[in-house]
Amino acid sequence: MSKHKILNVSFLTGAKYWHQTIFCAYTLAHFSDGEIGIRLYSDGTLTDEHIGFINQVLPGIETISEQQVLQHLNLVLPQHTFPTLRHLRNWHPFFRRLIDIHTSPSWTIHMDSDMIFFGKPVQIIEAYQHKTAVYMKEQLADSYFVDSEDVLRDKYGINCIKKVNGGIVGYDNDKVDYTDLEEKAKLLLLHYPNAGPAQIEQTLMSYVLYHQTAVTLDEKLYRIFYDDKPNLDRTDVVHHYIFKAKLPYLTSEWKKVIL
């Protein structure tokens, strides 16, 4: 991707999500006031037809196939050296954001597809240009870690940032110690065999962000909606629709996209 773009953004997408990716990426580009690069990582279900549709709306996108991802991982995270991280990637798509997207060189930001931008993402653009680690702030619970922060820190040496929502996360891939991350992932699977993929993934992602002194995106501008009657404010920069908020997103919110 061009070094002259004001922002480069990566999405993990596929047959179930490509249409949402279009709306998110299109609105992001519309409000960015400059050329942005968009990289799509296939979850293995993105077809040539899907890519053709996306290119009609977002010409010049870069698409990374699962085969390309696996070729890259065999070089940077070979199975014999990183068996736990490779297992996590195959266990659940959550981990493909952490592993597929963030093992490429340089600072990278990933976004979920179920978002719509309504304003210029100044804080994201500045973070990209200054290579500052950032994340979207969870607004319901402190965290979804496998255990309390004290236990993770004192017993396993895993320091985490609170309230990380994976909807928008950016950090410097080159600063991640994947040998250490492999060991931490192995500890989590060993000592928390009943933990779900969401808990494991957030623990590891928060651990990475902690070590890069990540800062939170302004929660008043980068908002997450959870219920089917969200208090929508057009002064927001972005809306992230999860849980019951999927209903207004799918029935009415997408119609407000500026074309």
C-alpha positions as CSV (number, residue, x, y, z in Angstrom):
1,M,0.0,0.0,0.0
2,S,1.2,3.5,-0.8
3,K,3.2,5.3,1.9
4,H,1.5,8.6,0.8
5,K,-2.0,7.5,2.0
6,I,-3.1,9.3,5.2
7,L,-4.4,6.1,6.6
8,N,-4.3,2.3,5.9
9,V,-7.0,0.1,7.4
10,S,-7.4,-3.7,7.4
11,F,-10.5,-5.8,7.7
12,L,-11.1,-9.5,8.2
13,T,-14.2,-10.3,6.1
14,G,-15.9,-13.0,4.2
15,A,-19.2,-14.2,2.6
16,K,-21.3,-13.2,5.6
17,Y,-19.8,-9.8,6.2
18,W,-18.5,-8.3,2.9
19,H,-21.6,-6.0,2.5
20,Q,-21.0,-4.6,6.0
21,T,-17.3,-4.1,5.1
22,I,-18.3,-2.0,2.1
23,F,-20.4,0.3,4.2
24,C,-17.8,0.7,7.0
25,A,-14.9,1.2,4.6
26,Y,-16.9,3.5,2.3
27,T,-18.0,5.8,5.1
28,L,-14.5,5.8,6.5
29,A,-13.1,6.9,3.2
30,H,-15.8,9.5,2.7
31,F,-15.0,11.3,5.9
32,S,-11.2,10.9,5.9
33,D,-10.5,13.9,3.6
34,G,-7.6,12.1,1.9
35,E,-6.6,8.9,0.2
36,I,-6.8,5.8,2.4
37,G,-5.6,2.3,1.8
38,I,-8.0,-0.6,2.4
39,R,-6.8,-4.2,2.8
40,L,-9.2,-7.0,3.1
41,Y,-8.1,-10.3,4.7
42,S,-10.4,-13.2,3.6
43,D,-11.7,-15.5,6.3
44,G,-11.6,-18.2,3.6
45,T,-15.1,-17.6,2.3
46,L,-14.5,-14.4,0.2
47,T,-15.1,-15.3,-3.5
48,D,-14.0,-13.5,-6.7
49,E,-17.6,-12.4,-7.1
50,H,-17.6,-10.7,-3.7
51,I,-14.3,-9.0,-4.4
52,G,-15.8,-7.8,-7.7
53,F,-18.7,-6.2,-5.9
54,I,-16.5,-4.6,-3.4
55,N,-14.2,-3.2,-6.1
56,Q,-17.1,-1.5,-7.7
57,V,-17.6,0.6,-4.6
58,L,-14.1,0.7,-3.4
59,P,-11.7,0.6,-6.4
60,G,-8.1,-0.1,-5.6
61,I,-8.6,-2.3,-2.5
62,E,-6.0,-4.9,-1.7
63,T,-7.4,-8.4,-1.0
64,I,-5.3,-11.0,0.9
65,S,-6.5,-14.6,0.3
66,E,-6.3,-17.3,3.0
67,Q,-3.6,-19.0,0.9
68,Q,-1.5,-15.9,1.0
69,V,-2.0,-15.6,4.7
70,L,-0.9,-19.2,5.3
71,Q,2.2,-18.8,3.1
72,H,3.1,-15.7,5.2
73,L,2.4,-17.4,8.5
74,N,4.6,-20.4,7.5
75,L,7.4,-17.9,7.3
76,V,6.8,-15.7,10.3
77,L,4.9,-18.1,12.6
78,P,5.9,-21.6,11.6
79,Q,3.8,-24.4,13.1
80,H,6.8,-26.1,14.8
81,T,7.8,-23.0,16.6
82,F,4.4,-21.4,17.3
83,P,2.0,-24.3,17.7
84,T,-0.2,-22.5,20.2
85,L,-0.7,-19.4,18.1
86,R,-1.4,-21.5,15.0
87,H,-3.9,-23.6,17.0
88,L,-5.7,-20.4,18.2
89,R,-6.0,-19.2,14.6
90,N,-7.7,-22.4,13.6
91,W,-9.8,-22.5,16.8
92,H,-11.9,-19.3,16.1
93,P,-12.0,-16.4,13.7
94,F,-11.4,-14.0,16.7
95,F,-7.7,-14.8,16.5
96,R,-7.3,-14.1,12.8
97,R,-7.4,-10.4,13.6
98,L,-4.5,-10.9,16.0
99,I,-2.6,-13.3,13.9
100,D,-3.5,-12.9,10.2
101,I,-3.6,-9.1,10.2
102,H,-1.0,-8.1,12.8
103,T,1.9,-10.3,11.7
104,S,2.4,-8.2,8.6
105,P,5.2,-5.6,9.0
106,S,4.7,-2.1,10.4
107,W,1.9,-0.3,12.3
108,T,-1.5,-1.7,11.5
109,I,-5.1,-0.9,12.4
110,H,-7.9,-3.3,12.1
111,M,-11.6,-2.6,12.2
112,D,-14.7,-4.8,12.5
113,S,-17.2,-4.5,9.6
114,D,-20.3,-3.7,11.7
115,M,-19.6,0.0,12.0
116,I,-20.6,3.2,10.1
117,F,-18.6,6.4,10.2
118,F,-20.5,9.7,10.5
119,G,-17.5,12.1,10.9
120,K,-13.8,12.5,10.3
121,P,-11.7,10.0,12.4
122,V,-9.1,12.5,13.4
123,Q,-7.8,10.5,16.4
124,I,-7.3,7.4,14.2
125,I,-5.5,9.3,11.5
126,E,-3.2,11.0,14.0
127,A,-2.6,7.6,15.7
128,Y,-1.6,6.1,12.3
129,Q,0.6,9.0,11.4
130,H,2.4,9.1,14.8
131,K,2.4,5.3,15.1
132,T,0.5,5.4,18.5
133,A,-1.3,2.3,19.7
134,V,-5.0,2.8,20.1
135,Y,-8.1,0.8,20.9
136,M,-11.9,1.2,21.1
137,K,-13.2,1.3,24.7
138,E,-15.6,-1.3,25.9
139,Q,-18.6,0.4,27.6
140,L,-20.3,-2.4,29.5
141,A,-17.8,-4.4,31.5
142,D,-14.3,-3.8,32.7
143,S,-13.0,-6.8,30.7
144,Y,-13.7,-10.2,29.4
145,F,-10.3,-11.7,30.6
146,V,-9.9,-15.3,31.6
147,D,-9.2,-14.2,35.2
148,S,-8.8,-11.1,37.3
149,E,-6.1,-8.6,36.4
150,D,-4.3,-9.2,39.7
151,V,-4.1,-13.0,39.1
152,L,-3.0,-12.6,35.5
153,R,-0.3,-10.1,36.5
154,D,1.0,-11.6,39.7
155,K,0.8,-15.3,38.8
156,Y,1.5,-15.4,35.1
157,G,3.2,-12.1,34.3
158,I,0.4,-11.0,32.0
159,N,-0.4,-7.3,32.3
160,C,-3.6,-6.2,30.5
161,I,-5.3,-2.9,29.6
162,K,-8.9,-2.7,30.8
163,K,-12.0,-2.4,28.7
164,V,-10.6,-3.2,25.2
165,N,-13.2,-3.6,22.5
166,G,-11.8,-5.3,19.4
167,G,-13.9,-3.1,17.0
168,I,-11.0,-0.8,16.4
169,V,-7.4,-1.7,17.4
170,G,-4.1,-0.4,16.1
171,Y,-0.5,-1.0,17.1
172,D,3.0,-1.6,15.8
173,N,3.3,-5.2,14.7
174,D,7.1,-4.9,14.6
175,K,7.2,-4.4,18.4
176,V,5.3,-7.6,19.2
177,D,7.4,-10.4,20.7
178,Y,5.6,-13.4,19.2
179,T,7.9,-15.9,21.1
180,D,6.6,-14.3,24.3
181,L,3.0,-14.2,23.0
182,E,3.3,-17.9,22.2
183,E,4.3,-18.7,25.8
184,K,1.5,-16.5,27.3
185,A,-1.0,-18.2,25.0
186,K,0.2,-21.6,26.1
187,L,-0.2,-20.6,29.8
188,L,-3.7,-19.4,29.2
189,L,-4.8,-22.6,27.5
190,L,-3.1,-24.8,30.1
191,H,-4.5,-23.0,33.2
192,Y,-7.9,-21.9,31.8
193,P,-9.1,-24.9,29.7
194,N,-12.7,-23.8,30.0
195,A,-12.2,-20.3,28.9
196,G,-13.8,-19.3,25.6
197,P,-12.1,-17.9,22.5
198,A,-13.4,-14.4,23.2
199,Q,-11.8,-14.4,26.7
200,I,-8.5,-15.8,25.5
201,E,-8.3,-13.4,22.5
202,Q,-9.1,-10.3,24.6
203,T,-6.5,-11.2,27.2
204,L,-3.8,-11.6,24.6
205,M,-4.9,-8.5,22.7
206,S,-5.0,-6.4,25.9
207,Y,-1.5,-7.8,26.8
208,V,-0.1,-6.6,23.5
209,L,-1.7,-3.2,23.9
210,Y,-0.4,-2.8,27.4
211,H,3.2,-3.3,26.2
212,Q,2.7,-0.6,23.6
213,T,1.2,1.9,26.1
214,A,-2.0,2.1,24.0
215,V,-4.5,4.9,24.4
216,T,-8.2,4.7,24.2
217,L,-10.2,6.3,21.4
218,D,-12.6,9.0,22.7
219,E,-15.6,7.0,23.9
220,K,-17.9,9.9,23.3
221,L,-17.0,10.0,19.6
222,Y,-16.2,6.4,18.9
223,R,-19.4,4.8,20.4
224,I,-20.6,1.2,20.8
225,F,-24.3,0.5,20.8
226,Y,-25.6,-2.7,22.4
227,D,-29.4,-2.5,22.4
228,D,-32.2,-2.2,19.8
229,K,-33.0,1.4,20.7
230,P,-29.7,3.2,20.6
231,N,-29.4,6.9,21.4
232,L,-27.9,7.9,18.1
233,D,-26.1,11.2,17.8
234,R,-24.9,12.4,14.4
235,T,-22.0,14.3,16.1
236,D,-20.4,10.9,16.7
237,V,-17.4,9.8,14.6
238,V,-18.4,6.2,14.4
239,H,-21.1,3.8,15.6
240,H,-20.3,0.2,16.4
241,Y,-23.4,-2.0,16.4
242,I,-23.2,-5.2,18.4
243,F,-25.7,-7.5,20.2
244,K,-29.3,-6.2,19.8
245,A,-28.1,-3.0,18.0
246,K,-27.6,-5.2,14.9
247,L,-31.4,-4.7,14.3
248,P,-31.4,-0.9,13.8
249,Y,-28.1,-1.3,11.9
250,L,-29.6,-3.7,9.4
251,T,-33.0,-2.1,9.1
252,S,-32.4,1.7,9.3
253,E,-28.9,2.8,10.1
254,W,-27.2,1.6,6.8
255,K,-29.7,3.8,4.9
256,K,-28.2,6.9,6.4
257,V,-24.9,6.3,4.7
258,I,-24.0,9.3,2.5
259,L,-23.5,8.2,-1.1
